[in-house]
Amino acid sequence: MDLVTLLQILDSSVRLAIPLLLACLAGLYSERAGIFDIGLEGKMLVAAFAAGAFAAVSGSVWVGLLAGIGASLMLSAIHGIASITFRGNQLISGVAINMLASGLTVLIAQNWFKQGGRTPALSGEGRLSPINLPFADMFESIPLFGPTYKELISGHSLLVYVAVALVPITWWILYRTRFGLRLRAVGENPASVDTAGVSVVRLRFAAVAICGILCGVAGAYLATGLQAGFIKEMTAGRGFIALAALIFAKWRPWHALYACLLFGFLQAIAVRFQSIDLGGVVIPVQFMEALPFILTVVILAGFVGRAIPPRAGGEPYVKER
């Protein structure tokens, strides 16, 4: 494999990992606060539809991005009210959100655009444009560094750089701020936080809102950056893969980045190679396409070591009187 091919695979890995990373960070905030959210898939899906639809109608990708965030926040509000206010089962609420998004997006898309559950193809200002970093062309002639800088680091859309920047920002928020300390404490021992005079409900709703914003950005990136419009079930299980990556990362931001890049790399390999010949043994493309999901099952089965979630995760908090 030459350098050009390797850089192309790594470039695809980064692009494919971005929606996983955003969803993984979304789940990180929510689950650190004690709210398990398997509705990441549904939030991403409804955000992708809203972003694709509004970008197509308005001709502006930023209108689509805001619409995607707004749609995801609405589902987050439903999940928060069901899980926090009414103390419902968080897993059932997440499943309901996924089912609602799956049917609602196709129904509305067909009703609005009459294209079989799709939105019109996006182009021009309706899509995220790549950003060429300074001196990319000038450095191209430098061996190894030049091609890496131009092909791998430069040329991505704004949301790619935002997603990567969110990793250290999330680490700083969780481990270096009062808000992060309280958020983590709510997921471990909400009674102690309540005793200190801090509202558990407010903190958990804040975490659910952050989760909704990040899922909205992830869905918008799918429809306006990775692809050119919304298609039926375009998230393709990415929300569940993000949950597996979160478990693999043991609820830590930097490890979440590495886990998502691993999943992105496997997807890029499947897209790049239709089949792989290993000493006369041909691995079919179907197996390569299934690799990310196989890894998801392996992770959830616990073969990567024991991952201990926040102790109060999944449990509604009832204030003592």
N, C-alpha and C positions, 0 to 999 in steps of 0.2 A: 504494500500500500504506500503510494507516494504522499508527499507532504500536502499537495493540493486536495487529494481525496480525503485525507485525514482532517484537514481544516474544514472541508465541506460537511463532513459528518459531525464534527464538534459544533459547527455553526448551527446545524439543524438541531443538535441536542439542546443547545441553549434556547432556541426558539420554542421547541416542544416542551421544555421544562418550565417555561415562564408561567403558563396557566396553572400548572401543578404547584409551583412555588407560591403563587398568590393564594391559591385555595388552601395550601398547607399552612401558611402564615395566618390565614383567616381562622382555620380550625385551632391553631395554636392559641390565639387570643381567647377564643370562646371556651376551649377546654381547660385552659389555665384558670379560668374563672369558675369552673365547675359545671359548665353547660356543654354537654356532649352534643355534637351537631353532625349527624349523618346526612343532613339536607344540603351539604355543600354542592352536590351534583345538581340539585334542583335550582339553587340560587344562581349557579353559573349558567345553567340552561336558560332561565328566564332573562338573565342579564344579557346573554348572547342574542336572544331574540329581540329584546328591546333596543339594544345597541344597533343591530343590523337593520331593524325596521325604521328607527328614527334617523339613522345616518342615511338610509336610502331616501327617505321622504325629504329631509332637510338639506341633504348634500354636505353635511358637516359631521366629521368624525367625533368632534367634541360634544355636539348635541347627543350623538349616539352614546358616548361614554357616560354622560350625565344620566341619560335615560336608563342605561344598564345598571348604574349604581342605584338609581331610584327604585327600579324594579326589584333588585336584590334586597334593598333595605325594607321594602314592603313585606317580603317573605321572612326576613329576619325579625320584623316586628311581630308577625304572626307566631313565629317560633318562640320569641321571647315572652309574649303574652301567655301562650299555652304552657310554657315550661316554668316561667318565673312567677307570673301573676297567679295563674290557676294551678300551678304545681303539677302539671300533667307529666306523663311519661315522655322524656326527651327523645327516646328512640322512635316511638310511635309518631311523634310530631315531625321528626325528620323524614320518616318514610312518607308521611302524608304530603309533605312539601315536595318531595321528589315526584310523587305520583301526580300531584296537582300541576307542577311545572311541565312534566312530560306531555300531558294531555292538553293543557291550556295553550302552550306555545304553538303547537301545530294547528289547533282549532282557530286561534286568532290570526295566525299567519295565512291560513287558507281563506278566512273570511275577508281579510284586508287585501291580500295581493293575488289570490286565485292562482298560485303557482305550486300547488301540491304541498303546502306546508313550508315553503321557502320564502325568503325575502328576495327582492331584486338584487342582482349582483352589484357590488360596490366598486367604485372607481374614483380616481381623482381625489378630491377633498373628503370623500366619504370613507377613505381608508387611511390607516396610519402609514406615514411615509418614513423610510429609513433615514437615519441621521448619519452623515459622514463626519467622523471626528477630525479634528485638526491634524494636518500633516499626514493623512492616510496615504495619499498618492506620493508624497515626498519620501516616506519611509519604505515604500514598496520594494525598492531595490536592495534594502538591507537584508542579508540572508537570515532566514528563520524569523527574526523579529518583525521585519517588514510585512511579509505575507500574513503572519499571525495577527498583527495589529490591524491590517486592512480587512482581512476576511473574517476574523473571529471576533475582534473587539469592536471594530467600527461597522457601520452599516445596519444597525438594529433600530427599531422604532423606539420612541420615547418610553413607552411602557416597559420595555425590556430593562432599560437602565433604572427606571423607577423601582421595578420589582427587585432587582439585585440590591439597590440601595436600601430597600426596606429591611433587608436581613440585619445589617448592623444597627439600623434604627430600632428595630424590634428588640434586639438584644439590649440596647441601651435603655429603652423604655421599661423592659421587664426587670432588669437587674440594676439599674442605676437611678431610677426615679421612685418617688413615693407612690405614684399611681401604679407602677408595675409591682411594687412590693405588696400593695393592698390587693391587687388583682390576683397575684399568686396565692396570697393568704386566703382569699375568698374561696379558691379552689381546693385549699388544703383544710382549712378550719374556719368556716364562715361564722361560727358562734363567737370566736375570739375577735374577729373583725367587728362584729355587731357590738360586742362588749366595749370595744374601743370607741364607739360612737360613730362608726362609719357605716353608711347604708349599703347593705349587701345587695339589695334589689337594684340600686342605682349602678353599682359597679358591674353587676352581671348584665344589665341592659346596655351599659357602655361597651362591654366586651362583645355582646351580640351585634351591636351597631357597627363596631369595627370589623367584625366578621362579615357583615353584609356589604360594607364598602369594598373590602378586598375581593370578595366573591364577585361583586359587580364589575370591578376592574378586570378580573380574570375572564369573565364571560365576554366583556366588551373586547378584550384582546383577541379572544377566539374568533369573533365575528368580523372584526375590523382590521386585525393585524395578521393573525395566522391564516385566516381565510378571508374571502371577499363576500361576506353575507352569512345569513343564518340558514342552516339546513336542519332537518329533523334529527333530534338526538345527537347533535354535533358534539356534545361534551364527551360522549363515548366512554363513560365510566371514569373520567378524569377526577371527579369528586371523590370517588371511592379509592382511587390510586393515591390521591392526596392524603386521605385518611391513613392509608397504609404507610405512606412516607412519614407522616407525623408520628406514628407508632415506632417506625424504624429509627426516627430521629430522637425518640424519647422526649418529645415536647421541648426541644431546644432549637433555636433559630438557625445557627450555623450548620448543625447536623441536618436540619430540614433542607437547606440549600444543597448539600451533598447528596441527600437521598433523592431529591427531585431531579438533579442532574443525572443521576444514575438511571432513573426511569426514562428521562428524556433521551439519554444515550441509547438505551435499548429500543426505543421507538424509532430513533434515527437510523439505527442499524437495520431494522425491519423495513423501513421505507427505502433505504439505499440499496439493499441487496435482496433480490427476489429469492435467491437460494444461496447457500454456502456449501462449498465442497471441502470437507475435512478428510483428506487422505482417501478419497473414493466414496466416502459416506456423505451423501447430499442431504443437507438439512432444508426441508421445504419452507417456502415463504410463510405458510400458515403457522408453522411453529414459531418463526421469528416474530410474527405479528402478535402471537399469544404470549410472548416472553414477559412483557410488563405485567400482564394479568397473572401469569404463573408466579412471578416474583411477589405480587400482591398476596396471593394465597400463602406462599411460603412465609412471608412476614407475619401475616395474621395468625398463622399456625404456631408462631412463636419460636421458629428455628434460628432467629437472630439474637437470642438472649431475652431475658425477661424484661419487659418494659412496664414500669409501674406508673399508672396514670395518676393525676391529682386525686387525693383521697376522697374529696367531697364531690367528685365528678359524677354527674348523672343523678344526684340526689337533690330534690327540692329542699330549700331551707325554710323551716318553720320557726319564726321568732318566738323565743320563750317569753312568757308573760310573768 
